[in-house]
C-alpha cells in the first residue's frame, strides 16, 4: 500500500500524472454512478464493456485541455475546475435520477425557478450515505493541499504531446461510437432512450446530444408565431369528416383500453402456418375478434411510421399527428411541446383517469416525459413489475403474460372511467429470444431466415396473452363497460426479408415487388364494443393517423375542436388517402405510390406511362398527402398548439409524477370513500388479481407438437420444451 501511495504521489507531481489521477478518479466515480445510482440495464459483456469505457474519451478530452496551458497556477486551476464540473454534473444526475428516473437535460437546466427549486429540494431529500463516494476525493485533496504534500510541476507540457492527448481522445470516442452503433444501430438518429445514450456514450456526450436536439427544436419553435395557426385551422376545417350517425356516441362514457400489438401485421390474421401438412392457426383469438359482430375491424389499415417506429405509432394514435420525417417526435419534442392528446382530452370530456402499462424502462422513447405532456395520470413501467430475469423477459422488456399479470394490481385501483394503454413487447424483433420453457411449442416456419421462422410463434404467444387479458376483463365485469382497441404499431418483417416470407403467404419470391412491400404495411386495427351487433369488417383505406378521430366519435366527442389531421374511418367523408411518412408515398384504393413507383392498387401492376387523366389523379393525391404531412409538421415542429385556444384548459406537466403511483391510487380511493369508482372499490375492496390466469403454451396444448426445423426443410416431432430451439 505504501508503495502504491508513493507511486501516486510521485505520478501526481507531473502535469500529465495529475491529469491522469483526476481522470481515473472521475472514471471510477462514473462507474459507481452507472452501477449503483443509474439503471442502465446493461446486458452481456459487450454492453458492459461499452459502459465501462465510455467515461474515458470525453474525460481525456476535457481534462486534457488543461495541458495546453503554460502557466502553472492557471494549469492546476483549470484542471481542477474541469474536474469539479464533471464531478458536480455526475452527482447532480445521480440525485436527479433517483427522483425522475432520467438524466438532466438542457430543458431541465433552462426550466422555471419552481422546477429548479424542486430539484434543490430533491437533492437534500434524496441524499444517501454512500454519496460520500462523490466527495471523498475532494476531502483528501483538501488535506493534501493543506499539509502541503502536493508539489506543483512548473514544467510546461509539450504542445505536440497535448495534441497527441486530444487525438487519442477523439480516436477513443470514435471507437466508442462505432461499438455503440454496433450494439444499437441508428442510436443517434432515432434517439430511442436517454438511458441508451448514457449507457453507450456517457453523461457529457448525452448533454451534447441533448443540446443539439434542444437547439434544433428551439430554432423551429422560435420561428413559429400565432398567425401560423390560420392555414392549419383552415386545413382542419376543410378536411373534417362528419361522424357516422350509426356509430357516433355508441361507446360514450365507457372505459377505453388500448392494446398495443407489437410488430403485428395484418397478414397473420386468419393465417394458418402449414407444417408437414398440418395447419396451425397463428392468432385464433384475434381472428375471433376480427369476425365478431361486436368488432369494428379494418382490413386496409396501414402503419404510417418512419424512423420513430413504435414512438411514431403512439404519437399518431394519441394525437392524430404524424411523427417526424427524421428521428422520433417523442424523443425530440415530446417532453417539451404543448400537446392535446387523447388522455387529456378525455380527462376534460368525461373525467377519465389515464394510465400506461409497459414492461420496459420508462425512458425508452422518452415516454416518461412525453406521457406527462399527453396528460397520462399514471405510467407503470418496468420498475413497477416483477424483476426482469432471463426466464420472464428479454431485451425489450417483460414478456406479455407477465406484464398483464403484474398490471392487474394497478389497473384495479384506477378510477373509472379510465383510458389505458397496454404496450406488449414479446412479438418484437428478432422473434427468437422472448420465448423459453413452457411457452415454447408453436411450430417454427421453415425458411432460411430465423427471424421469419420465429415470428409466428411469438405472434401466437401475443394472441394467447391478449385472450388471457380479455378473459380477465370478462371475469371482473370490466368488459361490458369498456371499448377495447387493438392495433399493430408497425411491420414486423422488414421489406428486405419479405421475399423469403413470400412462399409462406402464397406469393412468388422471384416476382415480389415494391407494391407487395407496400401492401405488407397493413397492420391490424380492431375496435371491440361489447354489446354492439352492427360491427363488421370495413375495407376503408386508412391508417394510424385516423385512430383518434374514430375513437372520439365513438365516444361522442366531435374531433373538429382539435388540431388533428386524421379522419374518422367510419365516416362516409373519409378520403381513403393513406399518406406514408416518406414524401410522395401513398396508398389509396386506386393507386399506390411506393419507393418512387406508381401502381394500380387493385392489380399491383406498375404504371409506367400514365395518361393525362391518370397523371392528374395521381398529382392530386400527392398534393393531398403533402398538405396533410405539411400541416402536421407545422404543428409538431412549430409547437403551434401553444397558440391554440379551443376551450381546453392548459395542461401543467409538472403536476404529473410517476413515482409511487400505487400509493397515489390508493390514497385517492380512500379520499373518495364510497364515491370511489375503481374496480377494487366496486368489488367490495377485494382484489381481482386471482382472476387473471394466463396458462402457458404447454398447459394449453400439451407436451407434443410438430415443429419444423429451420434451414433444413425437415420437421421433427418432439416435446415443446425442446423443439423450438432458437
C-alpha positions in Angstrom: 0.0 0.0 0.0 2.8 2.3 0.9 4.5 1.7 -2.5 1.2 2.5 -4.2 0.8 5.7 -2.3 4.4 6.7 -3.1 3.8 5.9 -6.7 0.6 8.0 -6.8 2.4 10.9 -5.1 5.3 10.7 -7.5 3.0 10.5 -10.5 0.9 13.4 -9.3 4.0 15.6 -9.2 3.9 15.8 -13.1 1.2 17.6 -15.0 0.3 14.6 -17.1 0.3 12.4 -13.9 -2.0 14.9 -12.2 -4.5 14.8 -15.1 -4.4 11.0 -15.2 -5.1 10.8 -11.5 -8.1 13.1 -11.9 -9.2 11.0 -15.0 -9.0 7.7 -13.1 -10.9 9.0 -10.1 -13.6 10.5 -12.4 -13.8 7.2 -14.2 -14.3 5.2 -11.0 -16.9 7.6 -9.7 -18.8 7.4 -13.0 -18.8 3.6 -12.9 -20.1 3.9 -9.3 -23.0 6.1 -10.6 -23.7 3.7 -13.5 -24.0 0.6 -11.4 -25.3 2.0 -8.1 -27.5 5.0 -8.9 -28.5 4.6 -12.5 -30.4 1.8 -14.1 -28.6 1.4 -17.4 -30.0 -2.1 -17.9 -26.7 -3.3 -19.4 -26.9 -6.9 -20.7 -24.0 -9.1 -21.6 -20.3 -8.4 -21.9 -20.5 -6.1 -24.9 -22.8 -3.6 -23.4 -20.9 -3.6 -20.1 -17.6 -3.1 -21.9 -19.0 -0.1 -23.7 -20.4 1.4 -20.5 -17.1 0.8 -18.7 -15.0 2.6 -21.4 -17.3 5.5 -22.3 -16.3 7.9 -19.5 -12.7 7.8 -20.7 -12.8 9.5 -24.2 -14.6 12.7 -23.1 -12.8 12.7 -19.8 -9.4 12.6 -21.6 -10.6 15.3 -24.0 -11.9 17.8 -21.3 -9.2 17.2 -18.7 -6.5 17.1 -21.4 -7.4 20.7 -22.4 -5.6 21.9 -19.3 -2.3 20.5 -20.6 -2.2 23.3 -23.3 -1.8 25.9 -20.5 1.7 27.0 -19.7 1.2 29.0 -16.5 1.5 26.6 -13.5 -1.2 28.1 -11.3 -3.6 28.5 -14.3 -3.0 24.9 -15.4 -3.8 23.4 -12.0 -6.8 25.8 -11.5 -8.3 24.9 -14.9 -7.7 21.2 -14.4 -9.5 21.3 -11.1 -12.3 23.4 -12.4 -12.9 21.0 -15.2 -12.8 18.1 -12.8 -15.2 19.8 -10.3 -17.6 20.5 -13.1 -17.5 16.8 -14.3 -18.0 15.6 -10.7 -20.8 18.0 -10.0 -22.6 17.1 -13.2 -22.2 13.4 -12.3 -23.6 13.8 -8.8 -26.4 16.1 -9.9 -27.6 13.4 -12.3 -27.3 10.7 -9.7 -29.6 12.7 -7.4 -32.0 13.7 -10.2 -32.2 10.1 -11.4 -33.4 8.9 -8.0 -36.5 11.2 -8.3 -37.2 11.3 -12.0 -35.6 8.1 -13.5 -34.0 10.3 -16.1 -31.0 12.5 -16.7 -30.7 16.3 -16.5 -31.4 17.8 -19.9 -31.0 21.3 -21.3 -34.7 21.8 -20.9 -34.3 20.9 -17.2 -31.5 23.4 -16.8 -33.5 26.1 -18.5 -36.7 25.3 -16.6 -38.6 27.6 -14.4 -37.4 28.6 -10.9 -40.0 26.4 -9.4 -38.5 23.4 -11.1 -35.0 24.4 -10.1 -36.2 24.9 -6.5 -37.8 21.4 -6.6 -34.5 20.0 -7.9 -32.6 21.6 -5.0 -35.2 20.2 -2.5 -34.9 16.8 -4.1 -31.1 16.9 -3.7 -31.5 17.4 0.1 -34.2 14.8 0.4 -32.6 12.2 -1.8 -29.0 12.4 -0.4 -27.7 9.0 0.6 -25.0 8.0 3.0 -23.0 6.4 0.1 -22.9 9.7 -1.7 -19.7 10.4 0.2 -18.1 8.5 -2.7 -18.7 11.5 -4.9 -16.9 13.9 -2.4 -14.2 11.9 -0.6 -11.6 12.7 -3.2 -12.1 16.4 -2.6 -11.7 15.9 1.1 -8.4 14.0 0.6 -7.3 16.6 -1.9 -8.0 19.4 0.5 -6.0 17.7 3.2 -3.0 17.2 0.9 -3.1 20.9 -0.1 -3.5 22.0 3.5 -0.5 19.9 4.6 1.5 21.0 1.5 2.0 17.4 0.4 1.4 18.2 -3.2 4.2 19.6 -5.3 3.4 21.6 -8.4 5.1 20.8 -11.7 6.4 24.0 -13.2 7.5 22.4 -16.4 5.2 23.1 -19.3 3.7 20.2 -21.2 4.9 19.9 -24.8 2.3 21.2 -27.2 2.8 18.2 -29.6 2.1 15.9 -26.6 -1.0 17.9 -25.8 -2.2 17.4 -29.4 -1.5 13.7 -29.1 -3.7 13.5 -26.0 -6.5 15.3 -27.8 -6.1 13.0 -30.8 -6.2 10.0 -28.5 -9.5 11.1 -27.0 -11.0 11.6 -30.5 -9.8 8.2 -31.6 -11.2 6.6 -28.4 -14.5 8.4 -28.8 -14.7 7.2 -32.5 -14.2 3.6 -31.3 -16.8 4.1 -28.6 -19.3 5.4 -31.1 -18.5 2.6 -33.5 -19.1 0.0 -30.8 -22.3 1.8 -29.7 -23.7 1.7 -33.2 -23.0 -2.0 -33.5 -24.9 -2.6 -30.3 -27.7 -0.2 -31.2 -27.8 0.8 -34.9 -29.1 4.3 -35.6 -28.6 5.2 -31.9 -28.2 9.0 -32.5 -30.6 9.4 -35.5 -33.6 7.5 -33.9 -32.9 8.5 -30.3 -34.6 5.5 -28.6 -33.9 6.4 -25.0 -31.8 8.8 -22.9 -30.6 5.7 -21.0 -29.3 4.2 -24.2 -27.3 7.3 -25.0 -25.7 7.5 -21.5 -25.1 3.7 -21.5 -23.3 4.0 -24.8 -21.6 7.4 -24.8 -21.6 8.7 -21.3 -23.2 11.7 -19.5 -21.2 14.5 -21.1 -21.9 13.1 -24.5 -25.6 12.8 -23.7 -25.6 16.5 -22.7 -24.1 17.4 -26.1 -26.6 15.2 -27.9 -29.4 16.7 -26.0 -28.1 20.3 -26.5 -28.2 19.7 -30.3 -31.7 18.3 -30.1 -32.9 21.2 -28.0 -31.2 23.8 -30.3 -33.0 22.3 -33.4 -36.3 22.2 -31.6 -35.9 25.7 -30.2 -34.9 27.0 -33.7 -38.2 25.6 -35.1 -40.3 26.9 -32.2 -38.8 30.3 -32.1 -39.6 30.9 -35.8 -43.2 30.0 -35.3 -45.9 32.5 -34.5 -49.6 32.5 -33.8 -50.5 33.5 -37.3 -49.1 30.2 -38.5 -52.2 28.6 -37.0 -54.5 30.1 -39.6 -53.6 27.8 -42.5 -53.6 24.9 -40.1 -57.1 25.6 -38.8 -58.3 26.1 -42.4 -56.9 22.7 -43.3 -58.5 21.0 -40.3 -61.9 22.6 -41.1 -61.8 21.7 -44.8 -60.8 18.1 -44.1 -63.0 17.3 -41.2 -65.1 14.1 -41.8 -68.5 14.2 -40.2 -69.3 11.3 -37.9 -71.4 8.3 -38.9 -74.7 8.6 -37.1 -74.9 4.8 -36.8 -71.8 4.8 -34.5 -71.4 8.3 -33.1 -71.5 8.1 -29.3 -72.2 4.3 -29.0 -69.3 4.0 -26.6 -69.9 7.2 -24.6 -68.8 7.0 -21.0 -67.1 3.6 -21.4 -63.6 2.8 -20.3 -61.1 2.8 -23.1 -58.5 0.1 -23.3 -55.8 0.3 -25.9 -53.8 -2.9 -26.6 -50.6 -2.2 -28.5 -49.8 -5.3 -30.6 -46.0 -5.0 -31.1 -44.9 -5.6 -34.7 -48.1 -7.5 -35.6 -49.0 -7.3 -39.3 -52.4 -7.9 -40.9 -51.3 -10.9 -42.9 -51.3 -13.1 -39.7 -55.0 -12.5 -39.2 -56.8 -15.7 -40.3 -53.4 -17.1 -41.3 -52.5 -20.8 -40.7 -48.9 -21.9 -40.8 -48.6 -25.2 -42.7 -46.0 -27.6 -41.2 -45.8 -31.1 -42.6 -49.3 -30.9 -43.9 -50.7 -29.8 -40.6 -52.2 -26.3 -40.3 -51.5 -24.2 -37.2 -53.7 -21.2 -36.6 -51.4 -18.4 -35.5 -53.8 -15.9 -33.9 -57.0 -17.8 -33.1 -58.3 -15.3 -30.5 -57.6 -12.2 -32.6 -59.3 -14.0 -35.5 -62.4 -14.5 -33.4 -62.4 -10.8 -32.6 -61.8 -9.8 -36.2 -65.0 -11.6 -37.3 -67.2 -10.7 -34.3 -70.3 -8.5 -34.8 -69.1 -6.6 -31.7 -66.0 -5.5 -33.5 -65.3 -2.8 -36.0 -62.4 -4.3 -37.9 -60.5 -2.7 -40.7 -58.8 -4.8 -43.4 -57.0 -1.9 -45.1 -55.4 -0.2 -42.1 -51.8 0.8 -42.7 -48.9 1.8 -40.4 -47.5 5.2 -41.2 -44.3 5.2 -39.2 -40.8 6.1 -40.2 -37.6 6.1 -38.1 -39.5 6.6 -34.8 -41.3 3.2 -35.4 -43.2 2.4 -32.2 -43.0 6.0 -31.0 -44.4 7.3 -34.3 -47.3 4.9 -33.9 -48.0 6.0 -30.4 -47.8 9.7 -31.5 -50.4 9.2 -34.2 -52.7 7.0 -32.1 -52.7 9.5 -29.2 -52.7 12.8 -31.1 -53.7 12.2 -34.7 -50.5 14.0 -35.7 -47.6 12.4 -37.6 -44.1 11.6 -36.3 -41.1 13.3 -37.8 -39.6 12.7 -41.2 -36.3 12.2 -39.4 -35.9 10.9 -35.8 -38.6 10.5 -33.2 -41.1 13.2 -32.2 -41.4 11.8 -28.7 -37.6 12.0 -28.2 -37.0 15.4 -29.8 -40.2 17.3 -28.9 -42.4 15.0 -26.8 -41.2 16.3 -23.4 -41.5 20.0 -24.2 -44.2 20.6 -26.8 -47.7 21.7 -25.8 -50.0 18.9 -26.9 -53.7 17.9 -26.8 -53.6 14.1 -26.7 -56.3 11.6 -26.0 -55.6 11.1 -22.3 -56.0 14.8 -21.6 -58.9 15.4 -24.0 -60.9 12.6 -22.3 -60.0 13.9 -18.8 -61.7 17.1 -19.8 -64.5 15.4 -21.7 -65.8 12.8 -19.3 -63.5 12.9 -16.3 -61.3 10.0 -17.5 -58.3 8.7 -15.4 -55.4 7.5 -17.6 -52.6 5.1 -17.3 -50.0 3.2 -19.4 -48.6 -0.2 -18.6 -45.3 -1.2 -20.2 -42.8 -3.8 -19.2 -39.7 -1.8 -20.3 -37.8 1.1 -18.9 -39.8 4.4 -18.6 -37.1 6.4 -20.5 -37.4 4.3 -23.7 -38.6 6.6 -26.5 -38.7 9.4 -23.8 -42.0 8.1 -22.7 -41.6 9.3 -19.1 -41.5 12.9 -20.3 -43.9 12.7 -23.3 -46.6 11.0 -21.3 -46.7 13.9 -19.0 -47.3 16.3 -21.9 -50.0 13.9 -23.1 -51.8 14.0 -19.8 -51.3 10.5 -18.6 -52.0 10.3 -14.8 -50.0 7.2 -14.3 -47.2 5.3 -16.0 -46.5 1.9 -14.7 -43.2 0.9 -16.3 -40.7 -2.0 -15.6 -39.9 -0.6 -12.2 -43.4 -1.4 -11.0 -43.4 -5.0 -12.2 -41.6 -8.3 -11.5 -37.8 -8.1 -11.6 -36.6 -8.9 -15.1 -34.9 -12.3 -15.4 -33.8 -14.5 -18.2 -37.0 -16.5 -17.6 -39.6 -13.7 -17.8 -38.1 -11.1 -20.1 -35.8 -10.3 -23.0 -34.0 -7.2 -24.2 -37.2 -5.2 -24.8 -38.9 -5.8 -21.5 -41.1 -8.3 -19.6 -42.9 -10.9 -21.6 -46.6 -10.0 -22.3 -48.2 -12.5 -19.9 -46.0 -11.3 -17.1 -46.8 -7.7 -17.9 -50.5 -8.2 -18.0 -50.5 -10.2 -14.7 -48.4 -7.6 -12.9 -50.6 -4.8 -14.3 -53.8 -6.0 -12.6 -52.8 -4.7 -9.1 -52.6 -1.2 -10.6 -55.5 -1.4 -13.1 -58.0 -2.4 -10.4 -57.3 0.7 -8.4 -57.9 3.1 -11.3 -60.9 5.4 -11.0 -63.5 4.7 -13.8 -64.0 5.7 -16.5 -60.4 5.2 -17.4 -58.3 5.4 -20.5 -55.5 2.9 -20.5 -52.8 1.5 -22.9 -51.0 -1.8 -22.5 -47.8 -2.0 -24.6 -46.8 -5.5 -25.4 -43.2 -6.4 -26.5 -42.9 -10.2 -26.9 -43.6 -10.1 -30.6 -40.6 -7.9 -31.2 -37.6 -8.5 -33.5 -35.7 -10.8 -33.5 -38.6 -13.1 -32.6 -36.1 -15.7 -31.4 -35.3 -14.7 -27.8 -38.5 -13.9 -26.0 -40.0 -17.4 -25.5 -38.5 -20.1 -23.3 -39.6 -23.1 -21.2 -43.2 -23.9 -21.2 -44.0 -21.2 -23.7 -42.1 -23.0 -26.4 -44.2 -25.2 -28.7 -45.8 -23.4 -31.5 -44.1 -24.6 -34.7 -41.4 -22.6 -36.4 -41.7 -21.8 -40.1 -39.3 -23.4 -42.5 -37.3 -20.7 -44.3 -33.7 -19.7 -44.5 -34.4 -16.7 -42.3 -34.6 -17.4 -38.5 -36.4 -14.1 -38.0 -39.3 -15.2 -40.2 -39.3 -18.7 -38.7 -39.8 -17.4 -35.2 -42.3 -14.6 -36.0 -45.3 -16.9 -36.0 -44.5 -18.4 -32.6 -44.2 -15.0 -30.9 -47.4 -13.8 -32.6 -49.2 -16.9 -31.2 -47.8 -16.1 -27.8 -49.1 -12.5 -28.1 -52.5 -13.8 -29.2 -52.7 -16.1 -26.1 -51.7 -13.1 -23.9 -54.5 -11.0 -25.3 -57.0 -13.8 -24.8 -55.9 -14.1 -21.1 -56.5 -10.4 -20.6 -59.9 -10.5 -22.3 -60.9 -13.4 -20.0 -59.9 -11.3 -17.0 -62.0 -8.3 -18.3 -65.0 -10.6 -18.6 -64.5 -12.2 -15.2 -64.4 -8.8 -13.5 -67.2 -7.2 -15.3 -64.9 -4.5 -16.9 -65.5 -6.0 -20.4 -69.2 -4.9 -20.7 -68.4 -1.3 -19.7 -65.3 -0.8 -21.9 -64.3 -0.3 -25.5 -61.1 -2.2 -26.4 -58.9 -1.0 -29.3 -56.3 -3.3 -30.7 -53.7 -2.1 -33.2 -50.4 -3.2 -34.7 -47.8 -0.5 -34.5 -45.7 -1.2 -37.5 -44.3 -4.0 -39.7 -42.6 -7.0 -38.1 -41.0 -8.5 -41.1 -38.9 -5.9 -43.0 -39.0 -5.3 -46.7 -35.6 -6.9 -47.2 -36.9 -10.2 -45.7 -40.3 -10.2 -47.5 -39.1 -12.3 -50.5 -38.2 -15.1 -48.1 -41.6 -14.7 -46.5 -43.4 -14.7 -49.8 -43.8 -18.5 -50.3 -45.5 -18.8 -46.9 -48.2 -16.4 -47.9 -48.8 -17.7 -51.4 -46.5 -15.3 -53.3 -43.6 -15.9 -55.5 -40.2 -14.6 -54.2 -39.0 -14.0 -57.8 -41.8 -11.7 -58.7 -42.1 -10.0 -55.3 -42.2 -6.2 -55.9 -42.3 -2.9 -54.0 -46.0 -3.0 -54.4 -46.1 -6.1 -52.4 -43.9 -4.4 -49.8 -46.4 -1.5 -49.7 -49.3 -3.9 -49.1 -47.3 -5.6 -46.2 -47.6 -2.3 -44.3 -51.1 -3.3 -43.3 -51.5 -3.8 -39.6 -54.5 -5.0 -37.5 -56.9 -2.4 -36.2 -60.0 -3.5 -34.3 -62.4 -1.7 -32.0 -64.3 -4.1 -29.8 -67.5 -2.6 -28.4 -69.2 -5.3 -26.2 -72.9 -5.5 -26.8 -72.7 -3.9 -30.3 -74.3 -6.0 -33.0 -73.7 -3.9 -36.1 -69.9 -4.4 -36.3 -68.1 -5.9 -39.2 -65.1 -5.8 -41.4 -64.6 -2.5 -43.2 -62.5 -2.2 -46.3 -61.9 1.6 -45.9 -58.3 2.6 -46.6 -56.9 4.4 -43.6 -54.0 4.5 -41.1 -52.9 5.2 -37.6 -53.4 8.9 -38.1 -57.2 8.2 -38.2 -57.4 6.3 -35.0 -58.1 9.2 -32.6 -60.9 10.9 -34.6 -62.5 7.5 -35.0 -62.4 6.8 -31.2 -63.5 10.3 -30.3 -66.6 10.0 -32.4 -67.5 6.6 -30.9 -67.2 8.3 -27.5 -69.5 11.1 -28.7 -66.7 13.8 -28.9 -66.5 15.9 -32.1 -62.9 15.8 -33.3 -63.1 19.1 -35.2 -62.4 21.0 -32.0 -58.8 19.8 -32.0 -55.8 20.1 -34.2 -55.9 16.6 -35.7 -55.1 15.8 -39.3 -56.7 12.3 -39.4 -60.3 11.4 -40.2 -63.0 9.2 -38.8 -62.7 5.8 -40.5 -66.4 5.2 -40.2 -67.3 8.4 -41.9 -68.6 8.4 -45.4 -66.5 11.5 -46.0 -63.2 9.8 -45.3 -60.8 10.5 -48.1 -59.3 7.0 -48.2 -55.9 8.5 -48.9 -53.2 7.0 -46.7 -50.1 9.2 -46.6 -46.9 7.4 -45.8 -44.2 9.4 -44.0 -41.8 9.2 -46.9 -42.6 12.2 -49.2 -44.5 11.1 -52.3 -45.5 7.7 -51.0 -49.2 6.9 -50.5 -51.8 4.2 -50.7 -55.4 4.6 -52.0 -58.0 2.1 -53.3 -57.0 3.0 -56.8 -53.3 4.0 -56.8 -50.3 3.1 -54.7 -47.0 5.1 -54.7 -44.1 3.4 -53.1 -40.3 3.6 -53.5 -40.7 6.0 -56.4 -43.0 3.8 -58.4 -46.8 4.0 -59.1 -49.1 1.0 -59.2 -52.7 0.2 -59.6 -53.7 -0.9 -56.2 -56.3 -3.4 -57.4 -53.9 -5.4 -59.6 -50.5 -4.4 -58.4 -49.4 -3.5 -62.0 -46.9 -0.7 -62.3 -48.0 2.4 -64.1 -45.0 3.5 -66.3 -46.7 5.8 -68.8 -49.9 7.3 -67.2 -52.3 9.1 -69.4 -53.3 12.7 -68.7 -56.3 11.8 -66.6 -54.4 9.2 -64.5 -51.5 11.7 -64.0 -53.9 14.4 -62.8 -55.4 12.0 -60.3 -52.0 10.9 -59.1 -50.8 14.5 -58.8 -54.0 15.4 -56.8 -53.3 12.6 -54.4 -49.7 13.7 -54.0 -50.8 17.2 -53.2 -53.3 15.9 -50.7 -50.7 13.8 -48.9 -48.1 16.6 -49.0 -50.7 19.0 -47.5 -51.6 16.6 -44.7 -47.9 16.0 -43.8 -47.0 19.7 -44.0 -49.9 20.6 -41.7 -48.9 18.1 -39.2 -45.2 19.1 -39.4 -46.1 22.7 -38.9 -48.0 21.8 -35.7 -45.3 19.5 -34.4 -42.1 21.4 -35.1 -43.6 24.8 -34.6 -45.3 23.8 -31.3 -48.4 25.5 -32.6 -50.8 24.1 -30.1 -49.4 26.5 -27.6 -51.2 29.3 -29.6 -54.4 27.3 -30.0 -57.4 28.2 -27.8 -60.3 25.7 -28.1 -61.6 25.9 -24.6 -59.5 23.1 -23.2 -57.7 24.2 -20.1 -53.9 24.3 -20.2 -52.1 21.2 -19.1 -49.4 21.5 -16.5 -46.9 18.6 -16.9 -45.2 19.4 -13.6 -48.3 18.1 -11.9 -47.6 14.6 -13.1 -45.3 12.3 -11.2 -44.9 8.6 -11.9 -43.2 7.8 -8.6 -45.2 5.7 -6.1 -48.3 5.6 -8.3 -50.0 2.7 -6.5 -49.9 4.7 -3.2 -51.4 7.7 -5.1 -54.2 5.5 -6.4 -55.0 4.1 -3.0 -54.8 7.5 -1.4 -57.4 8.7 -3.9 -59.7 5.7 -3.2 -59.5 6.5 0.5 -60.2 10.1 -0.1 -63.3 9.3 -2.3 -64.6 6.7 0.1 -67.9 5.3 -1.1 -67.7 7.6 -4.2 -64.7 5.7 -5.5 -65.3 4.1 -8.9 -62.3 1.8 -9.0 -62.8 -1.9 -9.7 -61.3 -2.6 -6.3 -63.8 -0.4 -4.6 -66.7 -1.8 -6.7 -65.6 -5.3 -5.7 -66.1 -4.6 -2.0 -62.4 -3.6 -1.5 -61.3 -7.0 -2.7 -58.5 -7.6 -5.2 -59.2 -9.2 -8.5 -55.6 -10.4 -9.1 -56.5 -14.0 -8.8 -59.0 -13.7 -11.7 -56.2 -13.2 -14.2 -55.0 -16.5 -15.5 -52.5 -17.0 -18.3 -51.7 -20.6 -19.0 -48.5 -21.4 -20.8 -48.4 -23.0 -24.3 -47.6 -26.3 -22.7 -50.7 -26.1 -20.4 -52.9 -25.1 -23.3 -51.7 -27.5 -25.9 -49.9 -30.4 -24.2 -46.4 -31.5 -24.4 -46.1 -32.7 -28.0 -46.3 -30.6 -31.2 -45.0 -30.7 -34.7 -42.2 -28.2 -35.3 -40.3 -27.5 -38.4 -36.5 -27.3 -38.1 -35.2 -24.1 -39.7 -32.9 -24.2 -42.7 -33.2 -28.0 -43.3 -36.6 -28.4 -44.9 -37.4 -31.1 -42.5 -39.6 -31.4 -39.4 -39.4 -33.2 -36.1 -41.9 -34.2 -33.5 -40.7 -33.5 -30.0 -41.7 -32.1 -26.7 -42.5 -28.4 -26.6 -39.7 -27.7 -24.1 -37.0 -28.6 -26.6 -38.5 -28.4 -30.2 -38.5 -24.7 -30.7 -34.7 -24.2 -30.5 -33.6 -20.7 -31.2 
